[in-house]
Amino acid sequence: MGDSVLTEFADGIALITINRSEARNAVDRSVAEGIAAAIDEFEARTDMTAAIITGAGGTFCAGMDLKAFTRGERPSLEGRGFGGLTEKPPTKPLIAAVEGWALAGGCELALACDLIVAAQDSKFGLPEVKRSLVAAAGGLLRLPKTLPYQLAMEIALTGDPISAEVAHQHGLVNKLTETGKALEEARALAARIAANGPLAVRATKQIVAGAVNWTDEDAFARQSEIAAPVFTSADAQEGAIAFAEKRKPVWRGE
């Protein structure tokens, strides 16, 4: 996937780093393809339970690479959206570790994640309207599901950024850290997730993410479809046996 996206897989955690600090980690075609390839490997590996996406050099992502765009590059992939991620997030948990700016498409990448850890001086914004554009990579769809309607509207209509502290106050950011510590805290959060049964973690994410779109009438049926295989898995037996034997479970993802 080249040098524009770096990956690391260890201890049940995948780390995906946008590595274009000279361009504030702006997304071009190579970045989109690199993120998509990293997500595919993360999804395919049974030894991986959680992932982190971050940016190199103290900036998360400044959005689309406009220079590449003027050359005819499109940083969206068919069926996967901007950055190879926004329309098709992974089925396993994904954490954004944000330093500096998460702007435009960069903000939309963060919004596509399940959890966000951010440095206290970082900022989030959808400035597209300032250029007579529309934040169509999921930002306008996801923002009002997390933030109060009026605040989401203010961010979207003015194009002005908000601080990580404001984002944290309203539940958009899970954890605030000192500058330079976002990745460290994201790793700690990912480790807490990766310590759990991988099948249960994946099913739990699917249920929580899907519940907002389910009606009361079909919610339990949909939940049962996802949860039933977990209850009959070898890992479920291992979890019960390990508890009885007062030891740490050894997960197999089966």
Backbone as CSV, one residue per row, in Angstrom:
resi,resn,N_x,N_y,N_z,CA_x,CA_y,CA_z,C_x,C_y,C_z
1,MET,0.817,-1.214,0.000,0.000,0.000,0.000,0.853,1.268,0.000
2,GLY,2.183,1.094,-0.159,3.041,2.255,-0.288,3.315,2.933,1.032
3,ASP,3.988,4.099,0.961,4.384,4.813,2.169,3.344,5.815,2.652
4,SER,2.278,6.054,1.879,1.295,7.064,2.271,0.397,6.586,3.403
5,VAL,0.333,5.273,3.599,-0.404,4.697,4.729,0.473,3.616,5.350
6,LEU,0.724,3.742,6.644,1.532,2.766,7.364,0.631,1.910,8.240
7,THR,0.986,0.652,8.396,0.180,-0.243,9.229,1.055,-0.999,10.222
8,GLU,0.417,-1.355,11.320,1.081,-2.156,12.350,0.011,-3.065,12.948
9,PHE,0.332,-4.342,13.100,-0.622,-5.297,13.655,0.042,-6.022,14.819
10,ALA,-0.473,-5.817,16.021,0.130,-6.446,17.196,-0.852,-6.449,18.356
11,ASP,-0.822,-7.520,19.136,-1.598,-7.615,20.377,-3.088,-7.378,20.151
12,GLY,-3.596,-7.856,19.035,-5.019,-7.743,18.766,-5.457,-6.392,18.251
13,ILE,-4.500,-5.480,18.009,-4.819,-4.105,17.613,-4.126,-3.771,16.296
14,ALA,-4.888,-3.224,15.366,-4.331,-2.733,14.109,-4.169,-1.221,14.205
15,LEU,-3.015,-0.723,13.783,-2.768,0.717,13.749,-2.606,1.146,12.296
16,ILE,-3.447,2.086,11.867,-3.426,2.611,10.505,-3.044,4.082,10.584
17,THR,-1.927,4.450,9.956,-1.428,5.822,10.042,-1.369,6.459,8.665
18,ILE,-2.091,7.561,8.484,-1.966,8.345,7.252,-0.632,9.070,7.325
19,ASN,0.238,8.806,6.361,1.637,9.225,6.468,1.993,10.252,5.385
20,ARG,1.267,11.365,5.384,1.568,12.452,4.437,1.633,13.771,5.205
21,SER,2.496,13.811,6.206,2.553,14.993,7.069,2.908,16.254,6.296
22,GLU,3.643,16.111,5.187,4.005,17.277,4.385,2.777,17.913,3.738
23,ALA,1.686,17.152,3.617,0.431,17.648,3.046,-0.670,17.658,4.100
24,ARG,-0.273,17.725,5.382,-1.225,17.682,6.505,-2.125,16.448,6.414
25,ASN,-1.544,15.362,5.884,-2.236,14.080,5.757,-3.509,14.168,4.914
26,ALA,-3.486,15.064,3.935,-4.612,15.161,3.006,-4.747,13.849,2.232
27,VAL,-5.970,13.508,1.897,-6.265,12.213,1.288,-6.243,12.306,-0.233
28,ASP,-5.335,11.550,-0.844,-5.344,11.377,-2.289,-5.727,9.927,-2.579
29,ARG,-5.628,9.534,-3.827,-6.046,8.179,-4.205,-5.225,7.116,-3.480
30,SER,-3.922,7.359,-3.351,-3.070,6.360,-2.698,-3.450,6.162,-1.235
31,VAL,-3.837,7.242,-0.561,-4.263,7.125,0.831,-5.567,6.335,0.924
32,ALA,-6.512,6.646,0.043,-7.789,5.926,0.051,-7.570,4.430,-0.166
33,GLU,-6.728,4.106,-1.127,-6.455,2.691,-1.402,-5.702,2.043,-0.250
34,GLY,-4.800,2.800,0.377,-4.046,2.264,1.505,-4.917,1.990,2.714
35,ILE,-5.823,2.919,3.016,-6.742,2.711,4.137,-7.641,1.507,3.865
36,ALA,-8.161,1.409,2.641,-9.034,0.291,2.296,-8.305,-1.043,2.438
37,ALA,-7.065,-1.100,1.977,-6.284,-2.335,2.083,-6.019,-2.687,3.544
38,ALA,-5.723,-1.677,4.360,-5.479,-1.916,5.779,-6.730,-2.422,6.478
39,ILE,-7.880,-1.828,6.143,-9.144,-2.272,6.736,-9.453,-3.705,6.318
40,ASP,-9.193,-4.042,5.061,-9.440,-5.405,4.596,-8.601,-6.413,5.374
41,GLU,-7.324,-6.082,5.601,-6.472,-6.999,6.362,-6.946,-7.100,7.807
42,PHE,-7.302,-5.970,8.385,-7.833,-5.951,9.756,-9.067,-6.835,9.874
43,GLU,-9.991,-6.707,8.924,-11.218,-7.498,8.960,-10.932,-8.990,8.794
44,ALA,-9.971,-9.320,7.944,-9.707,-10.718,7.623,-8.963,-11.466,8.727
45,ARG,-8.217,-10.735,9.540,-7.388,-11.393,10.545,-8.182,-11.687,11.815
46,THR,-8.257,-12.955,12.174,-9.000,-13.349,13.374,-8.281,-12.959,14.652
47,ASP,-6.996,-12.608,14.552,-6.253,-12.205,15.739,-6.340,-10.701,16.003
48,MET,-7.107,-9.984,15.184,-7.268,-8.544,15.343,-8.687,-8.224,15.823
49,THR,-8.797,-7.492,16.927,-10.103,-7.195,17.513,-10.496,-5.733,17.370
50,ALA,-9.540,-4.819,17.432,-9.832,-3.381,17.347,-8.767,-2.706,16.499
51,ALA,-9.114,-1.549,15.941,-8.165,-0.803,15.110,-8.164,0.663,15.498
52,ILE,-7.053,1.319,15.191,-6.888,2.759,15.410,-6.483,3.379,14.086
53,ILE,-7.067,4.518,13.757,-6.604,5.289,12.608,-6.135,6.650,13.108
54,THR,-4.985,7.089,12.627,-4.407,8.348,13.078,-3.627,8.977,11.928
55,GLY,-3.055,10.143,12.189,-2.245,10.827,11.188,-0.854,11.097,11.719
56,ALA,0.123,11.110,10.848,1.508,11.371,11.241,1.754,12.868,11.394
57,GLY,2.759,13.205,12.190,3.240,14.577,12.247,2.364,15.575,12.970
58,GLY,1.505,15.117,13.875,0.735,16.047,14.698,-0.551,16.569,14.082
59,THR,-0.968,16.021,12.945,-2.244,16.382,12.336,-2.988,15.108,11.983
60,PHE,-4.275,15.071,12.262,-5.057,13.886,11.900,-5.232,13.826,10.391
61,CYS,-5.990,14.783,9.835,-6.210,14.801,8.390,-6.895,16.102,7.999
62,ALA,-6.377,16.753,6.961,-6.924,18.030,6.496,-7.975,17.860,5.406
63,GLY,-8.373,16.618,5.140,-9.411,16.385,4.142,-8.847,15.953,2.805
64,MET,-9.580,16.255,1.736,-9.167,15.855,0.400,-7.955,16.652,-0.071
65,ASP,-7.053,15.970,-0.762,-5.900,16.637,-1.358,-6.384,17.376,-2.606
66,LEU,-6.506,18.698,-2.509,-7.059,19.492,-3.608,-6.127,19.517,-4.816
67,LYS,-4.832,19.459,-4.580,-3.891,19.428,-5.703,-4.081,18.145,-6.511
68,ALA,-4.239,17.027,-5.801,-4.471,15.761,-6.490,-5.823,15.780,-7.209
69,PHE,-6.790,16.424,-6.573,-8.128,16.522,-7.170,-8.070,17.263,-8.508
70,THR,-7.290,18.347,-8.556,-7.187,19.119,-9.806,-6.457,18.342,-10.895
71,ARG,-5.692,17.301,-10.476,-5.034,16.440,-11.466,-5.946,15.320,-11.940
72,GLY,-7.158,15.293,-11.400,-8.107,14.270,-11.822,-8.228,13.087,-10.889
73,GLU,-7.480,13.088,-9.780,-7.591,11.987,-8.815,-8.879,12.107,-8.017
74,ARG,-9.470,10.973,-7.685,-10.659,10.961,-6.839,-10.355,10.108,-5.615
75,PRO,-10.374,10.699,-4.412,-9.980,9.963,-3.213,-11.111,9.132,-2.603
76,SER,-12.074,8.743,-3.421,-13.171,7.887,-2.978,-13.124,6.590,-3.760
77,LEU,-13.494,5.495,-3.118,-13.516,4.191,-3.762,-14.951,3.701,-3.877
78,GLU,-15.247,3.076,-4.979,-16.598,2.573,-5.232,-17.058,1.656,-4.100
79,GLY,-18.214,1.970,-3.527,-18.776,1.154,-2.463,-18.156,1.371,-1.096
80,ARG,-17.097,2.182,-1.027,-16.409,2.382,0.242,-16.358,3.848,0.650
81,GLY,-16.529,4.750,-0.321,-16.594,6.159,-0.005,-15.238,6.820,0.151
82,PHE,-15.287,8.046,0.684,-14.084,8.867,0.843,-13.059,8.154,1.720
83,GLY,-11.807,8.200,1.260,-10.739,7.586,2.036,-10.850,6.081,2.149
84,GLY,-11.703,5.470,1.312,-11.889,4.026,1.389,-12.560,3.565,2.663
85,LEU,-13.264,4.493,3.344,-13.777,4.183,4.679,-15.187,4.688,4.967
86,THR,-15.536,5.906,4.557,-16.713,6.576,5.118,-18.038,5.884,4.816
87,GLU,-18.136,5.181,3.699,-19.387,4.495,3.376,-19.399,3.039,3.822
88,LYS,-18.233,2.529,4.199,-18.157,1.134,4.620,-17.141,0.971,5.744
89,PRO,-17.493,1.410,6.953,-16.588,1.203,8.092,-16.442,-0.288,8.376
90,PRO,-15.404,-0.685,9.079,-15.229,-2.109,9.396,-16.295,-2.614,10.358
91,THR,-16.483,-3.926,10.364,-17.449,-4.523,11.287,-16.895,-4.599,12.705
92,LYS,-15.571,-4.449,12.838,-14.940,-4.424,14.154,-14.732,-2.977,14.592
93,PRO,-14.532,-2.732,15.883,-14.384,-1.358,16.387,-13.185,-0.626,15.799
94,LEU,-13.409,0.653,15.466,-12.367,1.512,14.920,-12.316,2.794,15.743
95,ILE,-11.115,3.147,16.203,-10.897,4.328,17.038,-10.105,5.360,16.256
96,ALA,-10.532,6.624,16.292,-9.755,7.717,15.713,-8.903,8.344,16.808
97,ALA,-7.599,8.467,16.554,-6.685,9.161,17.471,-6.330,10.489,16.809
98,VAL,-6.889,11.583,17.336,-6.835,12.876,16.651,-5.898,13.847,17.347
99,GLU,-4.918,14.315,16.596,-4.072,15.435,16.988,-4.271,16.544,15.953
100,GLY,-4.158,17.779,16.362,-4.244,18.872,15.400,-5.621,18.983,14.760
101,TRP,-5.619,19.064,13.430,-6.855,19.302,12.703,-7.474,18.020,12.155
102,ALA,-8.801,17.937,12.289,-9.615,16.934,11.595,-10.646,17.737,10.816
103,LEU,-10.299,18.093,9.585,-11.105,19.017,8.806,-11.728,18.349,7.590
104,ALA,-12.923,18.809,7.215,-13.589,18.359,5.997,-13.606,16.826,5.955
105,GLY,-13.024,16.251,4.900,-12.992,14.796,4.819,-12.274,14.150,5.979
106,GLY,-11.317,14.861,6.582,-10.636,14.335,7.757,-11.584,14.207,8.936
107,CYS,-12.447,15.196,9.102,-13.472,15.121,10.138,-14.425,13.975,9.837
108,GLU,-14.741,13.796,8.560,-15.662,12.722,8.183,-15.048,11.342,8.392
109,LEU,-13.736,11.221,8.228,-13.071,9.965,8.572,-13.215,9.679,10.061
110,ALA,-12.999,10.707,10.891,-13.135,10.530,12.341,-14.570,10.158,12.714
111,LEU,-15.548,10.800,12.062,-16.951,10.519,12.352,-17.348,9.105,11.942
112,ALA,-16.621,8.513,11.001,-16.912,7.142,10.575,-16.412,6.117,11.586
113,CYS,-15.616,6.576,12.549,-15.090,5.686,13.587,-16.109,5.513,14.710
114,ASP,-15.901,4.481,15.520,-16.818,4.191,16.628,-16.477,4.987,17.879
115,LEU,-15.221,5.321,18.041,-14.738,6.038,19.215,-13.708,7.065,18.760
116,ILE,-13.627,8.179,19.475,-12.651,9.214,19.140,-11.884,9.618,20.393
117,VAL,-10.573,9.563,20.290,-9.677,10.086,21.326,-8.984,11.290,20.712
118,ALA,-9.001,12.427,21.405,-8.469,13.652,20.806,-7.625,14.449,21.786
119,ALA,-6.561,15.044,21.283,-5.765,15.981,22.075,-6.611,17.212,22.364
120,GLN,-6.419,17.801,23.522,-7.295,18.883,23.968,-7.214,20.128,23.089
121,ASP,-6.132,20.282,22.332,-6.023,21.449,21.457,-6.360,21.130,19.995
122,SER,-6.878,19.937,19.735,-7.257,19.584,18.363,-8.603,20.218,18.024
123,LYS,-8.914,20.240,16.729,-10.151,20.871,16.262,-10.817,20.028,15.185
124,PHE,-12.140,20.131,15.158,-12.958,19.393,14.200,-13.783,20.388,13.395
125,GLY,-13.921,20.142,12.094,-14.717,21.073,11.306,-15.108,20.537,9.944
126,LEU,-16.220,21.075,9.434,-16.699,20.770,8.087,-16.794,22.100,7.323
127,PRO,-15.686,22.575,6.776,-15.657,23.900,6.158,-16.121,23.929,4.702
128,GLU,-16.719,22.860,4.225,-17.054,22.769,2.800,-17.889,23.943,2.296
129,VAL,-18.859,24.403,3.117,-19.730,25.483,2.631,-18.946,26.760,2.328
130,LYS,-17.794,26.942,2.951,-16.979,28.125,2.695,-16.411,28.120,1.271
131,ARG,-16.446,26.956,0.619,-15.969,26.827,-0.761,-17.126,26.434,-1.678
132,SER,-18.346,26.660,-1.220,-19.552,26.290,-1.967,-19.573,24.803,-2.315
133,LEU,-19.132,23.990,-1.341,-19.174,22.535,-1.468,-20.066,21.965,-0.374
134,VAL,-20.302,20.676,-0.427,-21.143,19.997,0.558,-20.345,18.863,1.193
135,ALA,-20.434,18.723,2.490,-19.732,17.649,3.208,-20.498,16.341,3.002
136,ALA,-20.288,15.749,1.836,-21.101,14.607,1.412,-20.455,13.257,1.669
137,ALA,-19.410,13.211,2.494,-18.756,11.945,2.813,-19.190,11.421,4.179
138,GLY,-20.406,11.750,4.556,-20.965,11.232,5.801,-21.034,12.220,6.934
139,GLY,-20.360,13.359,6.808,-20.344,14.322,7.901,-21.719,14.856,8.247
140,LEU,-22.491,15.242,7.239,-23.829,15.797,7.491,-24.808,14.738,7.951
141,LEU,-24.511,13.476,7.669,-25.381,12.381,8.097,-25.078,11.934,9.518
142,ARG,-23.816,11.917,9.868,-23.418,11.392,11.180,-23.422,12.449,12.280
143,LEU,-23.115,13.691,11.935,-22.998,14.735,12.955,-24.263,14.888,13.793
144,PRO,-25.469,14.982,13.191,-26.672,15.156,14.009,-27.100,13.908,14.775
145,LYS,-26.452,12.774,14.515,-26.754,11.574,15.297,-25.998,11.585,16.626
146,THR,-24.980,12.451,16.703,-24.156,12.520,17.913,-24.343,13.828,18.663
147,LEU,-24.346,14.930,17.941,-24.441,16.250,18.557,-25.883,16.744,18.588
148,PRO,-26.191,17.690,19.489,-27.510,18.325,19.462,-27.768,18.949,18.083
149,TYR,-29.006,18.912,17.658,-29.383,19.378,16.323,-28.858,20.779,16.029
150,GLN,-29.057,21.715,16.951,-28.654,23.103,16.701,-27.147,23.238,16.568
151,LEU,-26.391,22.513,17.380,-24.940,22.582,17.288,-24.458,21.965,15.978
152,ALA,-25.050,20.822,15.595,-24.682,20.202,14.319,-24.957,21.158,13.167
153,MET,-26.091,21.852,13.230,-26.437,22.814,12.191,-25.441,23.983,12.158
154,GLU,-25.053,24.470,13.303,-24.104,25.584,13.357,-22.778,25.200,12.717
155,ILE,-22.283,24.023,13.049,-21.017,23.551,12.488,-21.130,23.410,10.976
156,ALA,-22.222,22.813,10.526,-22.391,22.529,9.103,-22.638,23.791,8.283
157,LEU,-23.434,24.722,8.823,-23.836,25.891,8.048,-22.800,27.013,8.071
158,THR,-22.064,27.153,9.163,-21.037,28.205,9.218,-19.715,27.736,8.637
159,GLY,-19.458,26.420,8.727,-18.163,25.904,8.309,-17.068,26.157,9.316
160,ASP,-17.423,26.740,10.462,-16.430,27.054,11.490,-16.110,25.805,12.320
161,PRO,-14.851,25.631,12.726,-14.484,24.460,13.517,-14.901,24.587,14.981
162,ILE,-14.938,23.460,15.657,-15.142,23.447,17.109,-13.926,22.804,17.755
163,SER,-13.674,23.150,18.992,-12.537,22.586,19.716,-12.860,21.170,20.174
164,ALA,-11.817,20.408,20.450,-12.006,19.058,20.980,-12.722,19.102,22.321
165,GLU,-12.495,20.164,23.091,-13.157,20.281,24.393,-14.667,20.417,24.224
166,VAL,-15.109,21.233,23.249,-16.545,21.353,22.987,-17.088,20.018,22.469
167,ALA,-16.343,19.377,21.574,-16.756,18.078,21.051,-16.887,17.052,22.174
168,HIS,-15.982,17.111,23.136,-16.030,16.190,24.275,-17.224,16.479,25.175
169,GLN,-17.504,17.751,25.408,-18.634,18.137,26.252,-19.955,17.595,25.711
170,HIS,-20.055,17.485,24.385,-21.300,17.045,23.763,-21.274,15.588,23.308
171,GLY,-20.241,14.845,23.696,-20.223,13.413,23.451,-19.630,12.963,22.134
172,LEU,-19.113,13.881,21.328,-18.510,13.479,20.063,-17.142,12.835,20.290
173,VAL,-16.412,13.321,21.268,-15.098,12.791,21.633,-15.218,12.000,22.927
174,ASN,-14.674,10.781,22.930,-14.742,9.939,24.125,-13.759,10.367,25.198
175,LYS,-12.524,10.650,24.776,-11.482,10.967,25.744,-10.627,12.117,25.244
176,LEU,-10.327,13.061,26.139,-9.403,14.152,25.861,-8.044,13.826,26.457
177,THR,-6.982,14.203,25.758,-5.637,13.956,26.264,-4.796,15.225,26.134
178,GLU,-3.632,15.196,26.727,-2.649,16.249,26.505,-2.182,16.181,25.051
179,THR,-1.677,17.278,24.550,-1.137,17.304,23.191,-0.062,16.231,23.034
180,GLY,-0.150,15.485,21.953,0.829,14.441,21.679,0.528,13.107,22.328
181,LYS,-0.566,13.016,23.082,-0.879,11.791,23.825,-2.101,11.039,23.277
182,ALA,-2.680,11.520,22.166,-3.916,10.902,21.670,-3.708,9.440,21.282
183,LEU,-2.629,9.153,20.581,-2.389,7.776,20.157,-2.140,6.873,21.351
184,GLU,-1.394,7.356,22.314,-1.128,6.562,23.518,-2.431,6.191,24.226
185,GLU,-3.327,7.164,24.370,-4.606,6.898,25.031,-5.495,6.005,24.167
186,ALA,-5.421,6.183,22.840,-6.202,5.327,21.944,-5.724,3.880,22.031
187,ARG,-4.420,3.697,22.158,-3.886,2.335,22.322,-4.407,1.696,23.611
188,ALA,-4.443,2.480,24.678,-4.938,1.956,25.951,-6.413,1.576,25.841
189,LEU,-7.189,2.407,25.157,-8.609,2.113,24.961,-8.781,0.872,24.092
190,ALA,-8.004,0.777,23.020,-8.074,-0.385,22.142,-7.685,-1.660,22.880
191,ALA,-6.709,-1.570,23.773,-6.275,-2.737,24.541,-7.387,-3.235,25.450
192,ARG,-8.158,-2.303,26.013,-9.292,-2.703,26.853,-10.337,-3.443,26.037
193,ILE,-10.513,-3.027,24.793,-11.463,-3.713,23.915,-10.914,-5.066,23.473
194,ALA,-9.629,-5.074,23.088,-9.014,-6.292,22.566,-8.888,-7.389,23.616
195,ALA,-9.009,-7.037,24.895,-8.954,-8.042,25.958,-10.222,-8.894,26.000
196,ASN,-11.262,-8.448,25.321,-12.545,-9.141,25.348,-12.676,-10.141,24.202
197,GLY,-13.715,-10.954,24.264,-13.935,-11.962,23.232,-14.164,-11.319,21.874
198,PRO,-13.367,-11.657,20.864,-13.466,-10.983,19.564,-14.812,-11.151,18.870
199,LEU,-15.420,-12.314,18.976,-16.733,-12.513,18.357,-17.786,-11.656,19.054
200,ALA,-17.699,-11.586,20.373,-18.646,-10.779,21.139,-18.465,-9.298,20.858
201,VAL,-17.218,-8.860,20.708,-16.946,-7.451,20.412,-17.538,-7.064,19.062
202,ARG,-17.315,-7.894,18.051,-17.831,-7.596,16.720,-19.359,-7.557,16.731
203,ALA,-19.986,-8.561,17.369,-21.442,-8.605,17.424,-22.008,-7.413,18.188
204,THR,-21.340,-7.043,19.276,-21.802,-5.912,20.081,-21.755,-4.627,19.278
205,LYS,-20.674,-4.413,18.524,-20.602,-3.210,17.677,-21.740,-3.210,16.665
206,GLN,-21.993,-4.353,16.019,-23.034,-4.422,15.007,-24.406,-4.082,15.594
207,ILE,-24.670,-4.549,16.806,-25.969,-4.304,17.428,-26.115,-2.839,17.818
208,VAL,-25.097,-2.282,18.473,-25.179,-0.875,18.885,-25.301,0.043,17.666
209,ALA,-24.504,-0.234,16.631,-24.535,0.602,15.425,-25.853,0.460,14.681
210,GLY,-26.406,-0.731,14.685,-27.641,-0.961,13.945,-28.893,-0.530,14.676
211,ALA,-28.836,-0.482,16.008,-30.034,-0.242,16.818,-30.721,1.082,16.500
212,VAL,-29.941,2.099,16.116,-30.538,3.419,15.848,-31.456,3.382,14.635
213,ASN,-31.293,2.370,13.796,-32.115,2.279,12.588,-33.199,1.221,12.673
214,TRP,-33.249,0.463,13.770,-34.230,-0.598,13.911,-35.482,-0.089,14.611
215,THR,-36.614,-0.611,14.217,-37.855,-0.298,14.916,-37.947,-1.154,16.174
216,ASP,-38.803,-0.742,17.112,-38.990,-1.529,18.329,-39.510,-2.925,18.006
217,GLU,-40.269,-3.033,16.930,-40.879,-4.309,16.581,-39.854,-5.348,16.137
218,ASP,-38.833,-4.921,15.407,-37.894,-5.919,14.885,-36.535,-5.905,15.576
219,ALA,-36.341,-5.031,16.565,-35.027,-4.880,17.184,-34.522,-6.172,17.821
220,PHE,-35.377,-6.861,18.581,-34.905,-8.070,19.264,-34.631,-9.199,18.277
221,ALA,-35.406,-9.252,17.213,-35.156,-10.276,16.190,-33.825,-10.022,15.495
222,ARG,-33.563,-8.760,15.170,-32.300,-8.418,14.516,-31.127,-8.684,15.458
223,GLN,-31.301,-8.336,16.733,-30.251,-8.590,17.724,-29.965,-10.077,17.837
224,SER,-31.025,-10.882,17.846,-30.868,-12.325,17.993,-30.078,-12.934,16.837
225,GLU,-30.311,-12.433,15.634,-29.594,-12.940,14.467,-28.085,-12.763,14.631
226,ILE,-27.703,-11.635,15.213,-26.284,-11.322,15.373,-25.686,-12.013,16.598
227,ALA,-26.456,-12.049,17.691,-25.915,-12.548,18.958,-25.927,-14.069,19.084
228,ALA,-26.886,-14.738,18.454,-27.033,-16.186,18.632,-25.758,-16.975,18.339
229,PRO,-25.053,-16.701,17.230,-23.830,-17.475,16.976,-22.748,-17.275,18.040
230,VAL,-22.755,-16.131,18.704,-21.755,-15.877,19.741,-21.988,-16.790,20.941
231,PHE,-23.261,-16.965,21.309,-23.586,-17.789,22.474,-23.209,-19.253,22.278
232,THR,-23.176,-19.717,21.035,-22.845,-21.118,20.769,-21.387,-21.303,20.357
233,SER,-20.588,-20.261,20.473,-19.195,-20.324,20.036,-18.289,-20.974,21.075
234,ALA,-17.122,-21.412,20.610,-16.114,-21.958,21.521,-15.626,-20.886,22.484
235,ASP,-15.560,-19.649,22.028,-15.115,-18.565,22.901,-16.074,-18.334,24.063
236,ALA,-17.371,-18.520,23.835,-18.339,-18.363,24.921,-18.105,-19.420,25.996
237,GLN,-17.807,-20.641,25.563,-17.479,-21.700,26.518,-16.192,-21.370,27.260
238,GLU,-15.212,-20.880,26.527,-13.932,-20.524,27.143,-14.113,-19.414,28.166
239,GLY,-14.945,-18.436,27.860,-15.180,-17.343,28.802,-15.761,-17.840,30.113
240,ALA,-16.734,-18.763,30.029,-17.357,-19.306,31.235,-16.383,-20.178,32.022
241,ILE,-15.632,-21.019,31.306,-14.681,-21.903,31.973,-13.571,-21.098,32.648
242,ALA,-13.055,-20.076,31.934,-11.993,-19.250,32.503,-12.469,-18.522,33.754
243,PHE,-13.725,-18.061,33.737,-14.278,-17.392,34.918,-14.325,-18.365,36.095
244,ALA,-14.793,-19.590,35.843,-14.897,-20.593,36.910,-13.526,-20.975,37.446
245,GLU,-12.539,-21.000,36.553,-11.184,-21.394,36.954,-10.337,-20.208,37.420
246,LYS,-10.951,-19.020,37.433,-10.290,-17.802,37.899,-8.978,-17.530,37.158
247,ARG,-9.052,-17.587,35.831,-7.897,-17.301,34.984,-8.326,-16.426,33.813
248,LYS,-7.358,-15.870,33.112,-7.669,-15.083,31.932,-8.067,-15.998,30.776
249,PRO,-9.093,-15.642,30.050,-9.502,-16.486,28.924,-8.508,-16.400,27.773
250,VAL,-8.469,-17.458,26.990,-7.637,-17.513,25.782,-8.590,-17.575,24.599
251,TRP,-8.744,-16.467,23.922,-9.722,-16.386,22.824,-9.166,-16.976,21.545
252,ARG,-10.053,-17.631,20.786,-9.669,-18.217,19.506,-10.439,-17.577,18.345
253,GLY,-11.412,-16.742,18.648,-12.211,-16.161,17.588,-13.087,-17.190,16.890
254,GLU,-13.470,-18.212,17.640,-14.286,-19.305,17.076,-15.463,-19.614,18.010
